[in-house]
Amino acid sequence: MPGARKSARRALARAVFPATGILAAICLAAQLPATSAAAATAPPVKWSPRLGPVPGAKTSTAPALADVRLGTHRSDLFLFWTAPSDPPGFKISYARSISLRKDTWSAPAQVLSGKVRTRSRPAAAPIGSATSGQVIVVWRDAASSRILYSIGHEDKGGVLRWLGVQAVPGAASSVGPAVLQPLHSDAIVVTWRGAGGAVDDIVGFPSASGLVKWATGGAIPLATTASTPAIAEVSTGSESGRIFAVWQVPGSTGRVQFAIAADTAQGALKWSVPRALPPAVSTGAAPSAIAIGQDSAFPLLVVYRARHGSALSYVTLASGGRVAGPFSVPHIRSFNGTAISPGLLAAEDPGDVFYEPFVRVCAGCRAVTPGSR
């Protein structure tokens, strides 16, 4: 099962991304050798012009992206966002991308017909086997601050069938969570800002009932965050990887730290001590991260908002720890942070009218094999 999923992800990473996104820009990562002198000065990612905005996708939080795998060579991209609604919070809406370049999307629908509410950004990831057609959506409950989740199964017309609402055991937060399906197992990893700002995590496994069986939760030693901690994985071999948690440090500096854990199927992550990105990396919102090398290998791309304002920047982290950047992300801005999926960057962009934000996708962050273009 893990091998089938990895083959699907490799095929997806190698493909030239079909047009499938919000206000979208197709962005290609032109990978540079980590030892090259040019790597420190030349941007390793080529960002396309923007497209969009996504019709009907107005929001006041960062969105979420998930590639729902339907086979070795097919994957449907879903966008999730918080939609305006009556108190006590926002409904979670979603749409399936049909064509990025044509800015074509399925009609917006709502998670569990609008019965769930949140005041924070949602998170989403594929779940199950490479052909399961399932997605897990995780959010902070508006009424209780608990971290809840629901699993959707792809149905006709881009609409998802939902199993119902379940709680992530022991998880509560003042901000939205993050979720990841690792590359080499069926596990699901959720991270969130816990009590006192701790970076908490828990590992779960899909069960025969269609829900998730959760292990005992943990925390990254010595780590505290001001916002949602991002989580991503870099593949380091046929069955091995490094999981990264990346977060905004509390305080006026806006520094960004990260920690690393080995990919695991045992139900517990053993984290390294926190490390800091260079002082030039300073943010005022939650960062996002994804591996952009061939077959999801290094480098790791980290996108973040400026400490003040809405400009977006990024750095890349090589396997040896070398950081290239910061560089600017063109064509797209955000006040609330971004979401990343292979080849795509999504953000709530203030647009031309300040008080009418909308989501835009900048397609990119995908490695291009040298000589393939």
N, C-alpha and C positions, 0 to 999 in steps of 0.2 A: 504493500500500500504506500509506504513512504517513497519507494522508488518511482511508482506511477505518478505521484504528485510532483516529484522533482522533475521528471521528464516533461510534465505539462508546463512547469514554470520555466524550464530551459527553453522550450519552444516559444513561449510567450515572450521571453526576454530577447530572443533572437529575431523575432518578427518585427517588421516595420509596423509600428502601431497603427491600426486602422483609425480612421477619424471617429472618435467616440467621446466627446466631452462637453463641458459646461461653457462658460465663456472661455474658450479653449485656445491654447497655443501649443503646437507640437514642438517639443523641446528635445533635442538630441544631445546626449552626453558624449563629447569627443574626448575619450580617455587619453591622458598623457602618461608617459612613463614616470613612475614615482621618483626616479633618480635624475630625471632631466632637469636642467637648470630652468627650462621654460615652464616646468610644472609649478614653480613658485610664483610666476607672474602671469601666465596665460590662463584665462578661464577654462576649466576642464569641461564645462557644460555649455552647449549652444542652445539658446532658448528661441523658440519660434515666436512669430507674432501671435497676439492673443486672439481668441475667438469668443463668441458668446455675447452677452450673458446667457446662462441657462434659463429658458423660459419658465417663469413662475417660481424661480428659486430665490426668494428674498429671505434674508436671515440676518440675525445680529450676533451669531457665533461662528466659530470656525466649522467647516463642514467635515464630512468623512467620506472616504472612497474605499471601495472593495471590489476586487475582481472575483466574480463568482464563476468558478471553473465548471465547464460542462463537458470537457473532453480534452484530449491531448492538444488539440489545435484550436480550441475555442474557449473564449472567456468573455463574459459580459461584465461591463463596468457599471457599477451602481454608485450613485451619489446620494448621500444622506445629509439633511440639514434641518435645523430647527425652524419651524414655520410660525409666523404670528398667529396667536390664538388667545382665547380668553384665559384669565387666571384659572388655576394656580401656576401655570407654566406654559411652555411651548410644546406643541405637537412635533413629532419627528416625521418629516416627509422624505420621500426618496423618488428617484427617477432612474431609468436605465438608459444609458447612452446608445443611440443608434448610429450617429455619425458626428464625429468631431467637426470636420471641415464644413459640413452642412448645418452644424448646430442643431441637430435633430435628436430629440429625446422622447421617451415614452411620456404619457401623461403623468403628472405627479400623483403619487399615492401616499398613504400614511401608514406608519408602523402600527399594527393592531387597530386599524381604522380610527386612529387618533385618540385611543383610550389611554395612552401613556403620555406623561408630561415631564419635561425637564427644564431647567434654567441654564444649562451648560451645554457645551459642545458634545455631540454624540461620538461614538467610535464604532468602527465596523471592520470585519475581516472575513475571509472565506473560512469555512469550517468543514471538517470531514474529508472524504477522499477526493481525488482529483476530478471525479465526475459527479460529485454529490449534488451540485447545484444549490448549495446551502451557504447562508451568510449568517454570522452572529453580529447583532447590534447591541452595544453596551452603553448605558447612560446613567447619569446621576438623577435619582428620583427627586422631583420638585418638592414633594411634600415631606420626605423623610431624610433626604441626603444619602440614602442607601444606594449602592451600585447595583443596578438591575440589568437583566439581559433577556433577549428573545432571539430565537433562531427562525429564520425565514427560509422557505423552500421556493425555488423559482417555479412560477406557473406561467400560463399563457399571457402574452401581451406585456411582459415585463413586470407583472404584478407578483408579489411574494405572498405566500401563505405562511402565517405565523403560528407558532406552537403555543404561545402564551408567555406570561411574564414570570421570571424566576429571579431570585436574589443571588448575587455573588457572596458567599458566606464571609461574614466579618468585615465586609468592605463598605465604608462610608467616606464621603469626601465633600469638600466645599467647591470642587470644580469637577469637570468631566473627566472620565477615565481614558485610557488608551488600550488597544487590544492588538495582538499579533498571533498569527499562526506560524510557528517556526517552519523552516524549510524541510527538516528531516524527520518530522514526527507528526502525529495527529494532534498534538497538544495545542492548547490555547493559553496564552499568557496575557493577563490583564495587569496593568499598572495604574496607580492612582496616587493622589496627594492625600496622605493619611493624617492622623492626629499629630499636631505640632509641626506639620509640613513634611513629615517623613515620606520617603518614596517607597510605598508598599507594593507588593506584587503577589500574585497567586497563579498557579498552574492548574489547568483543568483538562479533562479528556472527554471527548464525545462518548456517550454510552448508547447501549442498544435501545434505550427509551427515547432517544432523540434529544436528550438534554445533555448536560455537562456534569461529570463527576469531578469535584474539586479536591485538590490536595490541601495541605495546611499552608496558609499564607505566610509570607515573610516580608522582609524589608531590606533595603540596601544600607549597609552599615555607614554611618556618618553622613548620610545624604539627606538634605532638606530641599524642598522645592517651593516656588511661589505659584506654580501653575501646573497644568497637566504635563506629566513626564512622557516624552515620546519613547517608543520602543521599536526597534528594527533588528534585523539579523543580516550578517554577512556570511556567505558560504565560504568555508575554508577547505573543503574536500567533498568527496562523494557522499559521505554521511556525517559531516561535521560542520559546525558553524559557531560564530560568536554572536551572542545576543547583546545589543547595546541598549541601555537606557540613557536618555539625554534630557536634561532638565534645566530650567531657569532658577538660579540661586536666589533666595530671598535677599532683599536689601536694595540699596540705591544703585549698585554697580551694574546689575543686570547680567552678571557673569553666567556662563554656561558650563556645566559640568557633565561628565558621563561616567558610567561604570560598565563593566563587561562581565558576562557570564557565559559559560559553555552551553551549547545546545543540549537539552536534556529530555529524556523520556521517563525520568524517574519521579517527577512531581515536585522537584525543589531546584531552585536556582542558587548557585554559589557565586556571589558578586565580588568583583574586585573592589578595592577602595576607590572612592571617587577621584577622577582626574579632571583638570580644568582645560578648556579650550583657551587659546591665546586671549589676552586682555582686549584685543580689538574686537572680539566677538562679544557683543553686549546687546541684550534683548529686553523688550518690555512685554513679551507674550510667550506662550508655549512654543518651543521649536518643533520641527518635524524632521524625520530622518529616514533614509532608505539606502540600500546598497545599489550602486549603479555600474559595477563592473560586469563583465560577461558572466553569465550564469549566476548572477547575484553575488559576485565576489567583490573585493575591495576595488575602488574606494567607497567609503561611506559618505553620502551627501547629507549635510545638515543645513536646513533652511530656517531662517529666523527673521523676526521683525526687528526694526531698529528700536533702540531704547526709547526714543521719542519719535512720534510720527507714524507713518504707514509704509515706509520703504522696506523692501525685503532684500536680504542678502543671503549668501551661502558660503560655506567652506566645504572642503573635502578632506577626509581623514584616510591616510594610507595605512597599509597593514603594519608598517613599522612605527606608526604614530605620527608621521609627518603631516602637518596641516597646510593645505594650500588655500589661499584666500585671506580675508574675505573678498568676495566679488558681488556685484549687484545682480539681482533678478530683474530683468526688464519687463515692461508691459503689464505688470500686475502688482497690486498693493494689498495691504491688509492691516486692519487694526487688531484683529483677534487671533492671528496665527493661521497656519496652513495645514493642509492634509496632503499626503503623498501616497501614490500608488505607482507601480512600475511604469515609467514613462510619463507620468502626469503629476502636476502640481495644482491643487485647488485652493482657493481662498475666497473669503467674503471680502469682496473688493468694494470700496466706497463709491466707485464709479464717478460719473460726472455730477450727480446730485448727491450731496453729502449725506442727506438723511434718508436716502433710498438705497441701502446697500444691496448688492446682489453677488452671487457666487460666480467666480470665473475659474476655469481650469486652464492651466498652462501645461500642455502636454510636453513631457520631456523627461529628464532625469533617467534616460535609458542609454546604456553604453553602446557605442558603435564599434564593432570590430574593425581594427585598422585595415584599410583597403576595401571595405565592404561598401563604401559609398563614393 
